[in-house]
Amino acid sequence: MRIIRLAGSNRMRGLGDPDWRGAIEDTDAYRLDDPAARSTILSAGALIISGAADHVLLHRHRSYLTGFVRDGGRVLVNGQVVLPFIDGLARWLKLDYRSPWDLRPHALTPHPVWEGVDYRDLHFRTGVPGTHSYERLQEVGVAGFYGRGYSSPLPDGAVPVTGIGPNSLPLDYEYPLGSGTVLVHGGLDLEGFADERYSSARLGPNLVTWLSSGSTADTPKEASA
């Protein structure tokens, strides 16, 4: 199954070159404007939408992206959604935080993409070389890269996966749409957190497995504009 990642100016980041990355093909999101390229993109088995992709562009193609999901596709949406480009997407709202502990991500509902991931490995990031304990990361790391906001209101049938802060506001969530599924991560690209030094390395292969489990066939789909 092909998994296409609609990218902005960035490519997948991370340490090393694990095998799972080879399952994901980067494509410039602006290719959606070309009918032939759009048909090729929508023939993929699943999509990843980078948080760096142009939301104005994506909104122009809302009917196509929505049709892709309704026909059985799976999509990972990254970033801060301020202009919903798939039916049901909730808007991103900035969290009112005062300390790193207000930005602590934590599990709300088990999900196969986060299976085996210790959420403490998502809380802090640092440029200090080496592998660090959670206690050390509290000293040298910065919180908030994984997420600094939440989504509201969630669509009907949505399941919050990851909460943020003391009120457990929804940072990551999943919802059904037609025969397909949308998974939303309201921060920097989720696939970029697959750090081979920590349990978060599981995010990469878990994500590929989850996306590959969708029911979309590799045939072109064109929703009405």
C-alpha positions as CSV (number, residue, x, y, z in Angstrom):
1,M,0.0,0.0,0.0
2,R,1.3,3.5,-0.9
3,I,1.4,6.1,1.9
4,I,1.8,9.6,0.6
5,R,2.9,12.4,2.8
6,L,1.7,15.9,1.7
7,A,4.6,18.0,2.7
8,G,5.2,21.7,3.0
9,S,8.8,22.9,3.0
10,N,9.9,20.2,5.4
11,R,10.9,16.6,5.0
12,M,10.6,13.9,7.6
13,R,13.1,14.5,10.4
14,G,14.5,12.0,12.9
15,L,17.6,10.0,13.8
16,G,19.0,7.4,11.5
17,D,17.1,5.9,8.6
18,P,14.8,3.2,10.0
19,D,13.0,0.9,7.5
20,W,9.6,2.3,8.1
21,R,10.5,5.6,6.4
22,G,10.7,3.8,3.1
23,A,7.0,3.1,3.3
24,I,6.2,6.8,3.1
25,E,6.5,8.9,-0.1
26,D,6.9,12.7,0.3
27,T,4.9,14.8,-2.2
28,D,4.6,18.5,-2.5
29,A,1.1,19.5,-1.3
30,Y,0.8,22.0,-4.2
31,R,0.5,19.1,-6.6
32,L,-3.1,18.8,-5.5
33,D,-3.8,21.8,-7.9
34,D,-2.9,19.6,-10.9
35,P,-5.8,17.2,-11.7
36,A,-3.5,14.4,-12.9
37,A,-1.2,14.6,-9.9
38,R,-4.3,14.9,-7.6
39,S,-5.7,11.7,-9.0
40,T,-2.4,10.0,-8.3
41,I,-2.3,11.3,-4.7
42,L,-5.9,10.2,-4.1
43,S,-5.1,6.7,-5.4
44,A,-2.8,6.1,-2.4
45,G,-3.8,3.8,0.4
46,A,-3.3,6.5,3.1
47,L,-2.2,10.1,3.5
48,I,-0.1,12.0,6.0
49,I,-0.6,15.8,6.0
50,S,2.4,17.7,7.3
51,G,1.7,20.6,9.7
52,A,3.8,22.7,7.3
53,A,1.4,22.2,4.4
54,D,-0.6,25.2,3.3
55,H,-4.1,25.1,4.9
56,V,-5.5,27.6,2.4
57,L,-4.5,25.2,-0.4
58,L,-5.8,22.2,1.4
59,H,-9.1,24.0,2.1
60,R,-9.6,24.5,-1.6
61,H,-9.4,20.7,-2.0
62,R,-11.6,19.9,1.0
63,S,-14.1,18.0,-1.1
64,Y,-11.4,15.7,-2.5
65,L,-9.7,15.1,0.8
66,T,-13.1,14.5,2.5
67,G,-14.1,12.1,-0.3
68,F,-10.8,10.2,0.1
69,V,-11.6,9.5,3.8
70,R,-15.3,8.8,3.2
71,D,-14.3,6.2,0.6
72,G,-12.3,4.3,3.2
73,G,-9.0,6.1,3.4
74,R,-7.0,6.8,6.6
75,V,-5.4,10.2,7.1
76,L,-3.0,11.5,9.7
77,V,-3.4,15.3,10.1
78,N,-0.5,17.1,11.8
79,G,-0.3,20.6,13.0
80,Q,-2.5,23.5,14.2
81,V,-5.7,23.4,12.2
82,V,-7.2,26.9,11.9
83,L,-9.0,26.3,8.6
84,P,-10.6,22.9,8.5
85,F,-9.8,21.1,5.3
86,I,-11.6,17.8,6.0
87,D,-15.1,17.5,7.2
88,G,-15.2,17.2,10.9
89,L,-11.8,18.6,11.7
90,A,-11.8,20.7,14.9
91,R,-10.0,24.0,15.2
92,W,-6.8,24.3,17.2
93,L,-6.7,26.5,20.2
94,K,-3.7,27.7,22.1
95,L,-3.3,26.3,25.6
96,D,-2.9,28.8,28.5
97,Y,0.2,27.4,30.1
98,R,2.5,28.6,32.9
99,S,5.1,25.8,33.3
100,P,6.4,22.7,31.5
101,W,4.0,20.6,33.5
102,D,1.0,22.4,31.9
103,L,2.4,21.0,28.6
104,R,2.8,17.4,29.7
105,P,1.2,14.9,27.2
106,H,-0.5,11.9,28.7
107,A,-2.6,9.0,27.4
108,L,-6.3,9.2,27.5
109,T,-7.4,6.3,25.3
110,P,-5.2,3.4,24.1
111,H,-4.3,3.6,20.4
112,P,-2.2,1.3,18.3
113,V,0.0,4.2,17.0
114,W,1.1,5.0,20.6
115,E,1.5,1.3,21.6
116,G,4.7,0.8,23.5
117,V,5.4,4.6,23.8
118,D,6.2,6.1,27.1
119,Y,4.6,9.5,27.1
120,R,7.5,10.9,29.2
121,D,9.6,10.5,26.1
122,L,7.4,13.0,24.3
123,H,7.4,15.7,27.0
124,F,10.8,17.3,26.6
125,R,13.3,17.8,23.7
126,T,16.9,18.9,23.9
127,G,19.8,19.6,21.6
128,V,22.3,18.2,24.2
129,P,23.9,15.1,22.6
130,G,23.3,11.7,24.0
131,T,20.4,9.7,25.5
132,H,19.0,11.2,28.6
133,S,16.8,10.1,31.5
134,Y,13.5,11.8,32.1
135,E,15.0,13.4,35.1
136,R,17.9,14.8,33.1
137,L,15.6,16.0,30.4
138,Q,13.7,18.0,32.9
139,E,17.0,19.9,33.5
140,V,18.2,20.3,29.9
141,G,15.1,20.0,27.8
142,V,12.3,22.2,26.6
143,A,8.6,21.2,26.8
144,G,6.0,22.0,24.2
145,F,7.4,20.7,21.0
146,Y,4.9,17.8,21.0
147,G,2.0,20.2,21.5
148,R,1.0,23.5,23.0
149,G,-2.7,23.5,22.3
150,Y,-5.8,21.4,21.9
151,S,-8.7,20.9,19.5
152,S,-12.3,22.0,20.1
153,P,-15.1,21.1,19.6
154,L,-14.4,17.5,18.7
155,P,-16.6,16.0,16.0
156,D,-19.3,13.4,16.7
157,G,-17.8,10.0,17.4
158,A,-14.3,11.4,18.1
159,V,-12.1,9.7,20.7
160,P,-9.5,11.7,22.5
161,V,-6.2,9.8,22.4
162,T,-3.7,12.1,24.1
163,G,-4.5,14.8,26.7
164,I,-2.4,17.8,27.6
165,G,-2.2,19.7,30.8
166,P,-4.0,19.3,34.1
167,N,-7.4,19.5,32.4
168,S,-6.5,16.7,30.0
169,L,-7.6,18.7,27.0
170,P,-7.5,16.8,23.6
171,L,-4.2,17.1,21.9
172,D,-4.5,14.0,19.7
173,Y,-7.8,12.5,18.7
174,E,-9.4,10.1,16.1
175,Y,-12.8,10.2,14.5
176,P,-14.6,8.2,11.9
177,L,-15.8,9.7,8.6
178,G,-17.8,7.6,6.2
179,S,-15.8,4.3,5.8
180,G,-12.5,5.9,6.7
181,T,-10.7,7.4,9.7
182,V,-9.0,10.7,10.5
183,L,-6.2,10.8,13.2
184,V,-5.2,14.3,14.3
185,H,-2.0,15.3,16.1
186,G,-2.1,18.9,17.1
187,G,1.6,19.6,17.2
188,L,4.8,19.3,15.2
189,D,4.6,16.3,12.8
190,L,4.0,13.1,14.7
191,E,6.3,11.1,12.5
192,G,9.2,13.4,13.4
193,F,9.0,12.2,17.1
194,A,10.1,8.7,16.2
195,D,13.4,9.0,18.0
196,E,15.4,5.8,17.8
197,R,17.0,6.6,21.3
198,Y,13.7,6.4,23.1
199,S,10.4,4.5,23.3
200,S,9.0,7.1,20.9
201,A,10.9,5.1,18.1
202,R,7.7,3.0,18.1
203,L,5.7,5.8,16.6
204,G,7.1,5.3,13.1
205,P,6.4,1.6,12.5
206,N,3.2,1.8,14.5
207,L,2.0,4.7,12.3
208,V,2.8,2.8,9.1
209,T,1.0,-0.3,10.3
210,W,-2.1,1.7,11.3
211,L,-2.2,3.7,8.0
212,S,-1.8,0.5,6.1
213,S,-4.8,-1.1,7.8
214,G,-7.3,1.2,6.0
215,S,-9.7,-0.1,3.4
216,T,-8.9,2.2,0.6
217,A,-7.9,0.4,-2.6
218,D,-5.2,1.7,-4.9
219,T,-7.6,3.1,-7.4
220,P,-8.1,6.8,-8.3
221,K,-10.8,8.7,-6.5
222,E,-12.1,12.1,-7.5
223,A,-14.8,13.7,-5.4
224,S,-16.9,16.4,-6.9
225,A,-15.5,19.9,-6.3
